[in-house]
Structures are given as structure tokens and as C-alpha cells.
Amino acid sequence: MNSVMLDRSSEIRPVAPADPVSELLTGMRLRGASYNKFRLSPPFGVGFPGAREARFHFVAGGTAFLKAADGAMLPLSCGDAVLLPRGGEHAIVSGGGALVRAFETYESVPLCPDMCCVVETLEQECRSRDALIFSARMELELDTLHPLIELMPGFLLVSAPAGEEPEVRPLLDAMEREMTANRAGSATILARLAEAVAVSVIRTWVECGCGDATGWVAALRDERLGRVLVALHQNPAHDWTLAEMAAAMGSSRSVFAERFAAATGTTPLRYVAALRMRLAAQWLSRDRMAVDEVAYRLGYQSQAAFSRAYKRVTGMPPGQTRKAR
């Protein structure tokens, strides 16, 4: 049965089906792991190590550069925000010749349980050149949407004008006010605003066609093949067969398998296995879930069967993943 909606004139109209990418994106959660406020006088360089978590930086005052691991420099002006979905080694510097120090070597003062403040400035009369930067380490929880992170570019920039993303501009303006006002509770508000900006940036990237990303995203946007992928990601614990997947697409098994492999680069059954093991790895390492519980949630009849499948796909037993947290 088609869904319907009622407008002000009581005319009943069918609701268009959700875009598959957008439908899966509704399952995205973003959890801030730690936050930092920096007030730095140039020259400065703060080095961030490579990590699995995403990184978010916002320049509330002054200017800076994002220096990538390969030496590439991205200028950041006051009001700019940048999200690095896959983290990766990088630095925030005042210029190309600035000495980079590891973030851990900076002395910080706790503001609240998850936020610290780093202040390294010159004399008061030189403060006009200071850079005021908010930085966050975040966990992108895209449990069943894992290919999306791999398809994202190294960084997603929201520049100060933000004309193409008008809904983000008020959030950035609010962040700038909270950074400069030092009001009570500003740390908590900044954390929530940063998370909202990061999610908005990802959503805009998806809505704009995911940049140059092809393959998996193109398959999702294929109306028939997209139905199958959404079903797989929404119910990975189901014991999927090739016949069931082909039926969901409305084609023969041979046609479905050929189109699926052409779009994703792998066979349907291997795709399901990789999806399950990716979820298992997250639950084991991030959520500290017991191995038998992971096996049950993914539909395996026994822990032993799950352990064999996990080792076959990842190369290590599930217990080792859990201990390596």
C-alpha cells in the first residue's frame, strides 16, 4: 500500500519513496569523543595523529591552515569548518614554515569532562593575531552504512560564505559566538553544535550526489538494485539467499548477480558476509559486546560458526578483535 499525506486542502497525494542513500543515512549517529578549544599565537602547529575517528575543526578567530600528511595546505579563514571523516594524520598550522608539535605535548586545562582548553599566546598587545580554534574528535556511527565513509573525500570544507549550505551558516555563527563569549555552559553547547554541523556537512555531500563517488552509491541510486542494498543493510542478520535478493530486485538470479557485481565489485553473498563482519568488528571493539551476543545478533546458530566466518573474512578470531580495543 502506498503511503499518503494530507495537505491543507485535504487533497490526498502519494508520498514519493525515500532516496535509498537518504533512507540509510537516517541511521547515522555521531558521537563526540573529546573536544578542545585552542587560543594560539603564530607561529603555531598542532599535529593530530592518524586515527579511525573523524576530526572536526572550526576557526572562530584568526586564520590557519590544514596541513595534510602529504604536505598539502588548505587555508582556513575565520568562520570556516572542516570535517575529516576518516581522521588521518594532519596538522593545524599558522603557515607553511611553522614547527608542528604533537597535540599531546600542549598543556591543557579541563573545562568539563569531555573538553579541554589550550592557551599558548604572546603578550596581551599581540592578541589580535591569535587564532581561536575549536577541535573535536568524533565517532561516526554508520553501522550499516560503512561504504559511505570510505567513499568520502579526505576532508569536507564549509567555507565562511557557505552560500551552498545556508542551513549550516547559523550553526557556525552560533559556534563563533560561543567561542568568543566564554559564557557558562558554552562547552556543552559547542559540542552539540559541532555534531550538528558535521552531520549537516555529510548530508549535503550525499544530497549533492556524493561528489565523484561511483559504484556503491550509483548502485543505491539504481531504483531496483537500491531496493536490494537497502534491504541488506537494514536486515544483515537475515540468512539471505541469491534467489531472495534477485526476487527483491525483480530479476533472474543471473541478471541480478551480474548487475550487483558490476556495481559493487563483489558477489552478493560476499557483500553480505563483509557487511556482517564489519558490524561484528564494531560491536566487538567499540561496544565491547560479548562474542556469543554478536553471533546471536547476526543470526548465527552457534558461536563457533560465527567465529569461523569472522576469521575467514577478517583473518583473526573475534576474541582478538575484542581485546585489541
Secondary structure, 3 states (H helix, E strand, C coil): CCCEEECCCCCEEECCCCCHHHHHHCCCEEEEEEEEEEEECCCCEEEECCCCCEEEEEEEECCEEEEECCCCEEEECCCCEEEECCCCCEEEECCCCCCCEEHHHCCCEEEECCEEEEEECCCHHHHHHCEEEEEEEEEEECCCCHHHHHHCCCCEEECCCCCCCCCCHHHHHHHHHHHHHCCCCHHHHHHHHHHHHHHHHHHHHHHCCCCCCCCHHHHHHCHHHHHHHHHHHHCCCCCCCHHHHHHHHCCCHHHHHHHHHHHHCCCHHHHHHHHHHHHHHHHHHCCCCCHHHHHHHCCCCCHHHHHHHHHHHHCCCHHHHHHCC
